[in-house]
Amino acid sequence: MSSPYRDVQPYSYLLDPESPQTEEEQFPNVPWTTGDVFAIIGLNIFAIFAIFVLMGFAFSLASTLVPILDNEAISDSLPVTAGSFFLQWAVTLGVAFTYLKLRGYSLSLHVLGFRRPVSLGESAALVVGLLITFYAFLGLYNALLEQLFPQLLPEPQDVEAWYGFSILGFLVAVGQVALITPVVEEMFFRGIIHQGLEKRLGFIGGALLSSLVFALAHIDYTLYIPIFMLSLIFAFLVHHTRSLWPGIAVHFLVNSLAVMSQFGQQLFGGG
């Protein structure tokens, strides 16, 4: 089987004469195992559940001690929504990095996948082509559901409950959903989870299992199939280009379009 890392040495030299020249230096395999991946997933489920239970208790206590405070209003406020977002990802990445460090693994952005793609031109073409493919699939999928199982059509996400339809809420949503989420989700789900699974299970097994984890992590069962398919695209991109950046680009575009569509009519359309 031919290597997917085509022309690594000439490409590395032309881009940066000081960059690693061997294939293993340029595209190192992650040192953690499938068992480590499942341990990280389990620890994260426990940690996030515990954090949000404690947050719920804190909100209830605050509304009890200060009756004028409404528990639901506090939990749905923009500062709490934004803070919860950062807390969730701080816990997720903190648990993963702490576990890997305690296990003695070498951990760096380069190992995680923040490195130059094999081919910039091919990566750009893949980003455009796979983005078009995903939206074509999504349109067909929604059309079939509308005809066969309309009860399974995804409900629009309640952005107003999360951020409120205001300029500030829009800017926070863009920053969190469109800019930060693609980076941290690709780092965690592809850099840590997928690459760890692919090491033992191969690309197909690793892509299928990591995509299942990614879909389940999004909670909403009506979105499982589209998110699973999108995750397969992300897994293919990191496998083929040996970089997280093309997947981050697709992720950014998908999330940006979602934020724009959800805010556009209410905020800018006068509706």
C-alpha positions, 0 to 999 in steps of 0.5 A: 500500500502506497503512503499517503504522505506524498513528496514530504521531503521536497514539500517540507524543504520548499516551505521551510528549510529548517522543517523536519525532513523525514516522514515520521518527523513531519507526520508523527504518530500519536503515542497514546492507545485505544485504551487511553482514548476510552479512558479519556472519554469516560473521565470526561463524561464523569467530569462534565456531568459533575461540573454541571450538577454543581452549577445547577446546585449553585444556581438553585442556591443563589435563587434561594438565598436571593429570591429576586434572582430567577434560577432559569433566567440566571442559567439562560443569561448570556454571561452564564452561557458564554462561561459554561461554554468555556468551562466545558472545553476547559474541563474537556481539554484539561482532563485529556491533557492531564491524563496524557501527561500523567501517562507520560506521553509526549504531547505537543501541537505538532503531534496533535495535528497542528502542522502543514498539510501535505499539499496546500492546493489539494487540501483547499480543493478537498475543503471546497469539494467536501463542503459542497458534498456535505450540503448536497447530502444534507439537502437530500437527507432532509428532503427524504425525512420530510417525505418519510419521517417528518417527525425526525426533522431537526428542530432549529436550535434555540439560539435566542435562549443561548445568546439572545438576538442582539449584536452582542449575542451575535458576536459572542456566538460567532466567537464561540461557535464559529471560531473557537469550537472548530479549533477545540473540537478538532483538537479533541475529537480528531487530534486525540480521539480519532488519531488514537483510534486510527492507530489501532483500528485503521482509518475506517475503524477509527473514523467510524468509531470517532464519528459515533462518539462525535455525534453522540456528544452533540446530544440531539438525536435528530442531528446524529446522522448529519453530524456523523457524516460531517465527522467522517469528512473531518476524519478523512481530512486529517488522515489524508492531509495529515493536518487538522487545519483543513478540517478546522476550515470546513468546521469553521465554514459549517458553523459560521453558516449555521450562526449566520442563518440562525441570527440573520432573519431575526437580527438583520431582517427586521423580523 
